[in-house]
Amino acid sequence: MRSLKTMALGLVLAAATVCSAKELKVLTIGNSFADSAFRFLPAVVKSVPDCKIKMDRANIGGCTLERHWKEHLKAEGDPNYKPYGWSKKKRTLREILSSDKWDIVTIQQGSHQSWRPESYEPYAENLIKLIRELAPQAEIVIQETWAYRPDDGRLKSWKIGQTEMYDRLTKCYRDLAKKYQLRVIPTGTAVQITRAKTPDSEKFKITPSSERKALKWPDLPKQAGDIVGQAYWMKNRRTGEMEIRIDPSHLNRRGDYLQACLWFAALYGKKASEVKFIPDMIGKSDAAFLQSCAQEALDTFPQVKK
């Protein structure tokens, strides 16, 4: 019969195992579409009992898989070149990957290349091999990025619509996940579900340019109905006058919250509805709606069967 001391030790070890599973170290290798996860995810995780997170990033605005790999090669050949971070804390990808025992390392394509299947390789393979070399204990997870808001001019220049961009990028990410047997955080799917579930009367509508030009500070074009995109006033450095600027590709604060709830549920194996944190700019009922969309995306996205 086992001694009480042995049994007690076993309970302690079991408790430690459960605890460690809820204390995640997460590194993102991406761009601004990964930066947005940092806005609310720490508070979201903190709001759920016994869950903790440490986050770090190897992100560069607009960075593609190809650029990440080329930045790594350049840094390997020049010890003074450190492409990640700010002036007082510049680092290389090797340094960041080796700086801690990461539990999760996320990767993603630059959004403007996300729908182009030819843009992924051989750079994804090279980065995955590097991560497995320098952080062998980490699970590599793909973040599916999202389709732009309809008023993003790039959709017109590419001759595709929002739905087509979503369909194409989703196929690219699913193919990548299948090739390397990786899980996907389906942020793009959560965004698309949220759009679909928004009532028609509340969906985002593009403000005609004539109406937008007639607006005076601090008035802004209508922005409700989508979790991607935001308008803001900024001074034109050349003229000195205030102008309305439109960002139709990044998540707004509702989108940031959706992303954080989704990442939490995906990484911790819990329900998004367990999240207690709600940002001041989001109402209780809207938070519940966004949590449900995040959970639906996670429950319905076809993950690779290992």
Beta strands, then each sheet from edge to edge (+ up, - down):
strand 1: 23-30
strand 2: 52-59
strand 3: 104-107
strand 4: 139-143
strand 5: 183-185
strand 6: 228-235
strand 7: 242-251
sheet 1: 2+ 1+ 3+ 4+ 5+
sheet 2: 6+ 7-
end
